[in-house]
Amino acid sequence: MTLEALLTFFGILLAALAIARPVQHRSLSLFIPRWPLTLALLTSLALIICHDAPFGRPPLFGWPLERVMFGLTLGAFLVPVIGALWCWQTWRHAKLTKRNAAGVEEVFKAALREREFDEVERILRRNQGRLAVLPAGASSVLFDRAMVRALVDSHSLVHLELLADKQFYRILENPHIAVDAVVRELLHSDVSPIRSAVVSRYGGLDPFKYTDNERSLMERTFQNPTWYHETSAQYPLAVSAWEALRSGKYDADYNDLGRDYEARQGVSKRAFCPIYLAVKAQVLAVDSALHARDERDFYVSNLFDAFRFVQERSRFDERVWGSALANWEFPTPFAYLLYEVAYDLESLACTAVEKAIRTSGDTTAIDPPGRVARDLAANWSCCVWSIANSKQQVSERFRNSLIREYLNFILKLGWGPGEICFRGQVPQEGLDEWRDLFWSELAERFRGREFVHWMSLQEALLSLDQGKGYVFEGGPWLSARLDGI
């Protein structure tokens, strides 16, 4: 290599740095130390001088002049090339250390300003096991809503993967703000493991594939009771649903015919409804807690709040509810949401009963209701009490059907346990406590005999199917209890 070639190499290097975008420029400055390339250029310059300078001295150790000249030329070329390759490899690895971690905040800020996030994801992917060294400021910028939205929209779930890492989550300066930003974006994005988990369980999007990566993420986060409880992920889920309802932008469509919303095949509107996804995500979390026999507070009350807020926005229109095109079970999307919340509470209550059954040899016993089961009874009964006064919001038929399901559940616990769980012979003695729990919660809601609520309850009681064994046998018991409230 000649001096002119070295200067050309140096000029190209400066030009490449000059045209780099701000994000790449800061990334290069962060991960590439200056001294190796500087040393390589100076070494190459020294070799060129030794090659070209008229020293007039023979080579040392009697080496042949031609070989020495060739070695100097080759060395002057290889040293800067090797230095450049080493720098490129160092940048490609993007290794964060305690020494350079402070500078990563500037890279993240530049990415936000320039709306270029590829370098951010690359750095995060390269350092997933070393992100504990991130300073607090960098972590705050990392979970900016704009950055989360951009990466989620690009089909990257790196933010949720980071939150799934307990060690990283616990070093965040504002962990709940980070969870809030990620959850809100996942509820509204077209790429979301929340949607995938919900659709996989409840349908509504076809064709569809629940990837192994999404399943693993959900099992480590929303369907992991410890993570869900520690991060308070229920809060952004619930608040997002409430905000969407209060905005009023769904009122017109969700009080009209709901065939597209309830569709089981093809693409249903509910698969992209943040209200529906938020409710179902909480249901999946509570279901996971029941299967894990985790009795902490998982805010089952959020399901009643969702029911109450949906009911407030629902409007009974005979033209819609009586249409030949409507599904009488849930004619509108709001009716569908009410139906689903009530159904979910019943399904979770059935799971709670099933998980309370313990079998040891030939002996079967039933554990008493735990914290989650009691929360389910309280909040399901609140839904029944709320729908009992809904003359202007739903049809009488719809109202009676929701109340009737709760009454049927009580009767099943007392006289038809096989309708709830299918695990062979279940001792009735243990289920009486469960029956009494759900009855006492209902009685607590309706105590005082407010006329509208009481009449709705009586109408639902009279509409029970007497052809069912558990209704025929337990009906008199239930009637007597209602009269005694």
Beta strands, then each sheet from edge to edge (+ up, - down):
strand 1: 357-360
strand 2: 363-366
sheet 1: 1+ 2-
end
